[in-house]
């Protein structure tokens, strides 16, 4: 059984920083892509950042503020979020892909107040 556990969410004021972490456990091998998604109330889930063997890309809304980093061997992926804005408020989900299967975390709430 594969489990992704996220941590680091919480409450921040605009301009502050938070760091999210995600670690996979269980029978998951050969993770070739890791990502963070988010879903705000009443909106669809959207890709925030994606990481694969040193290459990363970001949603336009977070470029220059968020940084994704990952370790394929350790099956961990982090998201450093700086200069947070109220519009970053959402539930953030970790994804790790292995052998064409997407595994999701349970989500962690990030709330940014103005």
C-alpha positions as CSV (number, residue, x, y, z in Angstrom):
1,X,0.0,0.0,0.0
2,X,1.3,3.4,-1.0
3,X,0.9,6.4,1.2
4,X,1.9,10.0,0.7
5,X,2.1,12.1,3.8
6,X,2.2,15.9,3.5
7,X,3.2,18.4,6.2
8,X,3.9,22.0,6.6
9,X,0.6,23.7,5.8
10,X,-1.0,26.3,8.0
11,X,-1.8,29.9,8.4
12,X,0.4,32.7,7.1
13,X,0.1,36.4,6.5
14,X,0.6,37.9,3.1
15,X,4.3,38.2,2.4
16,X,5.3,35.4,4.7
17,X,6.7,32.0,3.8
18,X,5.7,28.4,4.3
19,X,7.3,25.1,3.3
20,X,5.4,22.0,2.3
21,X,6.9,18.5,2.5
22,X,5.7,15.2,1.1
23,X,7.1,11.8,1.7
24,X,6.0,8.5,0.1
25,X,6.0,5.2,1.9
26,X,5.0,1.7,0.9
27,X,5.6,-0.3,-2.3
28,X,6.3,2.6,-4.7
29,X,9.4,2.3,-6.9
30,X,10.9,4.4,-9.6
31,X,9.2,7.7,-9.0
32,X,9.8,9.6,-12.2
33,X,7.7,12.7,-11.6
34,X,6.6,14.7,-8.5
35,X,4.3,17.6,-8.3
36,X,2.2,19.9,-6.2
37,X,-1.4,20.8,-7.0
38,X,-3.8,23.0,-5.2
39,X,-7.6,23.4,-5.0
40,X,-9.3,26.5,-3.8
41,X,-12.9,26.5,-2.7
42,X,-15.2,26.4,-5.7
43,X,-12.4,26.0,-8.1
44,X,-10.8,23.1,-10.0
45,X,-7.6,21.5,-8.9
46,X,-4.6,23.1,-10.6
47,X,-1.0,22.3,-11.1
48,X,1.3,24.5,-9.0
49,X,4.7,23.0,-9.8
50,X,6.2,19.9,-11.3
51,X,9.7,18.3,-10.8
52,X,11.4,15.5,-12.7
53,X,15.1,14.7,-12.5
54,X,16.2,18.2,-11.9
55,X,13.8,19.9,-14.3
56,X,11.0,21.9,-12.9
57,X,8.2,24.1,-14.2
58,X,5.6,26.3,-12.5
59,X,2.2,27.8,-12.9
60,X,2.5,31.4,-14.0
61,X,0.8,32.6,-10.8
62,X,3.6,31.2,-8.6
63,X,6.7,31.7,-10.8
64,X,9.5,33.6,-8.9
65,X,7.8,32.9,-5.5
66,X,7.6,29.1,-5.2
67,X,10.4,26.6,-5.5
68,X,9.9,22.8,-5.9
69,X,12.6,20.4,-5.0
70,X,12.6,16.6,-4.9
71,X,14.6,13.5,-4.3
72,X,13.6,10.6,-6.4
73,X,15.5,8.0,-4.4
74,X,14.0,9.2,-1.1
75,X,10.6,9.8,-2.6
76,X,10.3,13.2,-1.1
77,X,9.2,16.5,-2.6
78,X,9.1,19.9,-1.0
79,X,7.5,23.2,-2.0
80,X,9.0,26.4,-0.7
81,X,6.4,29.1,-0.9
82,X,7.6,32.7,-0.4
83,X,5.8,36.0,-0.7
84,X,2.5,34.4,-0.1
85,X,-0.7,36.1,-1.3
86,X,-4.3,35.6,-0.2
87,X,-5.0,34.0,-3.5
88,X,-2.6,31.2,-2.7
89,X,-5.1,30.0,-0.1
90,X,-6.1,26.4,-1.0
91,X,-5.7,22.8,-0.1
92,X,-2.3,21.7,-1.5
93,X,-1.9,18.1,-2.7
94,X,1.3,16.2,-3.4
95,X,1.5,13.8,-6.4
96,X,4.1,11.2,-7.1
97,X,4.1,9.2,-10.4
98,X,5.5,5.7,-10.7
99,X,5.0,3.3,-13.6
100,X,2.3,5.5,-15.0
101,X,0.3,5.5,-11.8
102,X,-0.4,8.7,-10.0
103,X,-0.4,8.6,-6.2
104,X,-1.9,11.5,-4.2
105,X,-1.5,12.8,-0.8
106,X,-4.5,13.6,1.4
107,X,-4.0,17.4,1.1
108,X,-2.8,20.1,3.5
109,X,-4.5,23.4,4.0
110,X,-2.7,26.7,3.4
111,X,-4.5,29.8,4.4
112,X,-3.0,33.3,3.7
113,X,-4.5,36.3,5.3
114,X,-4.2,39.9,4.0
